[in-house]
Amino acid sequence: MPSWNPAEAEHVTSAAQLREIVEPPFPEIAEKVISGIDGVSRRFIEESRLFLVATTGADGRMDVSPRGDTARSVVVFDDGKTLAYAERPGNRRMDGLHNLLENPQVGMLFMIPGVTHVLRVKGTAAIVRSAPFMADLALKGTPPELAVVVTVEELFVHCGRALLKSGLWRPHTWPEGDHPGVMALYESQQAFKTDPPQPTP
């Protein structure tokens, strides 16, 4: 198992150092960001059954949570600037919602099974408990008790290199064997609390 010693690593601490390694993007890539939701992106968002939501609290602590449904979980409003997603019942920790109360900035990554490119959205969010659109987010006839409304500030398509290399949608590339189940992960994490690994001298 590899070890980590910060003193043995050469750190990057400035944008100039980054550009020594990574060349500037092509103009069409640098300028691909738009400040709203175009028609084709709207269709992509509405067809997405899986997306990730990133939030940051006032203390800088981040949270990234997956969202997914068997039914429509996102609505895009006709103003071309706003979308909303259902906040379904989960583990009741509400890490992301607590973050949004402190800092409304949100990032989203939309995916469609079998499609290798993704759609990235950045904006500001508000939590609502009632609104006419909640009926459009109903699951088995029941509207969500909470929804998050996002005003889009940046939207762009992201190439699918990571999804292609990882083989995410290609079952024949998936690793074989048993993988850690939910209970195995939970029990290991609880044991870590009481007996964390000691650093190697």
Order of alpha helices (4+ residues) and beta strands (2+ residues): alpha-alpha-alpha-beta-beta-beta-beta-alpha-beta-beta-beta-alpha-alpha
